[in-house]
Amino acid sequence: MGRIIVIEDNPVFAGYVCGLLESKGFQSVSTSTCNGARKLFSKVREDDIVLADLRLPDGDGIALLEELRRQGMNNPYIVMTDYDEVPTAVRSMKSGAEDYIPKPLIEANLFPLLKTLQKRTERHDTPIYERQSAAFREIDRRIRLVAPTNMNVLILGESGTGKEHIAGKIHARSKRAGKPFVAVDCGLLSKELAASALFGHEKGAFTGAESKKQGFWEEAAGGTLFLDEIGNLPIEVQQMLLRALESKMYRPTGGSKDKRADVRIIAATNENLQVAITEKRFRADLYQRLKEYTLHITPLRECKEDIIPLAEFFLQLANEEFEKQVKGFDAEARKRLLAYTWGGNVRELKRVVHLAVLHTEGDTVTADTLEFDEMPLTSDASLEMDDMEKKQIIRALEQAKGNRKLAAALLGIGRTTLYNKIRLYGIKYKE
């Protein structure tokens, strides 16, 4: 994602917004007038996003949006409003605005929206390498089988294995390919706003709901709704999702009438949902509806034949990004790439290769430019470390009397990470 262009005439609020953006890792640039915005638009990049106030000293944000569209620029445009300007902001949607956000809700609402836009940009613009390992040829075969059906699909796999990419392939090969593919990160949906985000809300449904708004379900009507990290969906909203799946009917927050929408669900998680069911964090009936068809995405460490081709693919992307001509990896670098365990999977491999290309001064990536989170292990050392880790997990479970949340705290790891390792090592321990 490129820059966030902030157009706001109040210097205090502009500084506040830019500070928020930079604290989350976004690059921002600001101006206080329409004329200043036009100067920035003259150098706008395709991946820039505009965040504009409605009222400016020399014009208004909607007029700026219309100018941008007349110039053939389709950059996402988000309108900031005061509460009494919401009806005007709604009209801005007809001019091509992505969304509007009341200023008092900017911190809560802006970053989930930017995350959605970022994923959309990555999905459309980032080249994809189609893996050729036996495991992924089997996954591709299963995708071809399930894609033309209307079955809901549950994708299971560790973080960084490419679950959203798989979901996109299912949609692209389905009969719904001409309809929307809407991706939602459930981890970003707060307990208070999750129902509204998924199913929309009516005017006055809650404080700040100054107008009605459609949710992701309506946005995906006729197409596919991808719910990433489904295990994070608040338990209160899971019942609503179950009803929508079973009846194709849903009710917006604050509404009095049901609406109908035909939506196919593809859900994904790196969590063991059966454990979540046991701990009353996930509904068993929803789990059964979601897993009409299940795809298990193999971690990179179990597909070693994919590592070097993927690394070479990411090397070429890095060459384009950094305007370099690095040709490949030396023998020791290849050896270390193959020996590493890749806890972050393909996402981690991409990061390691990009940094290596950035640090490479010649035409070949050497082993000393590879910055791993941990030291690569030999196969014998890897087995020893696995055995040691398994014993540590069992000891923590014993100390916690089977309480996995407490065991994770004792180990200093996240609960999801603990669930994955329990499954990986086949650990059986009852409370």
Stockholm file with secondary structure:
# STOCKHOLM 1.0

chainA/1-431         MGRIIVIEDNPVFAGYVCGLLESKGFQSVSTSTCNGARKLFSKVREDDIVLADLRLPDGDGIALLEELRRQGMNNPYIVMTDYDEVPTAVRSMKSGAEDYIPKPLIEANLFPLLKTLQKRTERHDTPIYERQSAAFREIDRRIRLVAPTNMNVLILGESGTGKEHIAGKIHARSKRAGKPFVAVDCGLLSKELAASALFGHEKGAFTGAESKKQGFWEEAAGGTLFLDEIGNLPIEVQQMLLRALESKMYRPTGGSKDKRADVRIIAATNENLQVAITEKRFRADLYQRLKEYTLHITPLRECKEDIIPLAEFFLQLANEEFEKQVKGFDAEARKRLLAYTWGGNVRELKRVVHLAVLHTEGDTVTADTLEFDEMPLTSDASLEMDDMEKKQIIRALEQAKGNRKLAAALLGIGRTTLYNKIRLYGIKYKE
#=GR chainA/1-431 SS CCCEEEECSCHHHHHHHHHHHHHTTCCEEEESSHHHHHHHHTTCCTTCEEEEESEETTEEHHHHHHHHHHTTCCCCEEEEECGGGHHHHHHHHHTTCSEEEEGGGHHHHHHHHHHHHHHHHHHHHSCCCCCCSHHHHHHHHHHHHHTTSCCCEEEECCTTSCHHHHHHHHHHTSTTTTSCEEEEEGGGCCTTTHHHHHHCBCTTSSTTCCSCBCCHHHHTTTSEEEEETGGGSCHHHHHHHHHHHHHSEECCBTCSSCEECCCEEEEEESSCHHHHHHTTSSCHHHHHHHTTEEEECCCGGGCHHHHHHHHHHHHHHHHHHHTCCCCEECHHHHHHHHHSCCTTHHHHHHHHHHHHHHHCCSSEECGGGCCCSSCCCCHHHHHHHHHHHHHHHHHHHHHTTTCHHHHHHHHTSCHHHHHHHHHHHTCCCCC
#=GC SS_cons         CCCEEEECSCHHHHHHHHHHHHHTTCCEEEESSHHHHHHHHTTCCTTCEEEEESEETTEEHHHHHHHHHHTTCCCCEEEEECGGGHHHHHHHHHTTCSEEEEGGGHHHHHHHHHHHHHHHHHHHHSCCCCCCSHHHHHHHHHHHHHTTSCCCEEEECCTTSCHHHHHHHHHHTSTTTTSCEEEEEGGGCCTTTHHHHHHCBCTTSSTTCCSCBCCHHHHTTTSEEEEETGGGSCHHHHHHHHHHHHHSEECCBTCSSCEECCCEEEEEESSCHHHHHHTTSSCHHHHHHHTTEEEECCCGGGCHHHHHHHHHHHHHHHHHHHTCCCCEECHHHHHHHHHSCCTTHHHHHHHHHHHHHHHCCSSEECGGGCCCSSCCCCHHHHHHHHHHHHHHHHHHHHHTTTCHHHHHHHHTSCHHHHHHHHHHHTCCCCC
//
